[in-house]
């Protein structure tokens, strides 16, 4: 895992060898995010609006998970088809089934998985649309609600409005 406070990446020796490289790819993304966007500040708890905090976490984890999936597909010699909704759905179901969270209450399980599954959906939609929206722009103006994460068109509309206000 990557610790933004210590600015260090830790490698767990108990992770199965088959998934060490993909997990490392995911965590390196976090280190790179931190270098450019200060993850500790970005992920700072918002006591007045936990929905805002969960949306920002979805951006961070979705970006990491998307790159991890791209790495896995690359290693298999396969292109990743972000524009294929069936493939995206199968990937997210596979991730959810692999989680060791089945014994937890549904609310807790969904809250823990949301940043990964909904976040990768936001990133996948960005990549599928080839919208020209780059990750740095998303990190400078992150989604502010889980609604924006679940409905990327609403996020993109807000992002466009913010760019207009800024004169970009």
Residue pairs with C-beta under 8 A, 6 or more apart in sequence:
1 9
1 10
1 12
1 27
2 8
2 9
2 10
2 27
2 28
2 30
2 31
2 34
3 9
3 10
4 30
4 34
4 38
4 39
4 40
4 43
5 40
7 31
7 34
9 27
9 28
9 30
9 31
11 20
11 24
15 23
21 71
21 75
22 68
22 71
22 72
23 68
25 67
25 68
25 71
26 64
26 65
26 67
26 68
27 64
29 63
29 64
29 67
29 68
30 39
30 60
30 64
33 39
33 42
33 60
33 63
33 64
33 139
34 40
36 136
36 139
37 136
37 139
37 140
39 60
42 56
42 60
42 139
42 142
43 53
43 56
43 57
43 60
44 53
45 53
46 52
46 53
51 145
51 146
52 144
52 145
54 111
54 114
54 115
54 146
55 142
55 143
55 144
55 145
55 146
55 148
55 149
56 142
56 143
57 115
57 119
58 114
58 115
58 116
58 118
58 119
58 122
58 143
58 146
58 149
59 119
59 122
59 123
59 138
59 139
59 142
59 143
59 149
60 115
60 119
61 115
61 116
61 119
61 120
62 115
62 116
62 118
62 119
62 120
62 121
62 122
62 123
62 149
63 119
63 123
63 135
63 138
65 95
65 116
65 119
65 120
65 123
66 120
66 123
66 124
66 127
69 80
69 91
69 120
70 80
73 79
73 80
74 80
80 87
81 87
82 88
82 124
82 125
82 127
82 128
83 128
88 120
88 121
88 124
88 128
91 120
92 117
92 120
92 121
95 113
95 116
95 117
95 120
96 113
96 117
99 109
99 112
99 113
101 108
101 109
101 112
101 113
102 109
104 112
114 146
118 146
118 149
118 150
119 149
121 149
121 150
121 152
122 143
122 149
122 152
122 155
125 152
126 133
126 138
126 152
129 152
129 156
131 156
133 156
133 159
137 159
138 159
141 158
141 159
141 162
143 149
143 155
143 158
144 158
147 154
148 154
148 155
148 158
149 155
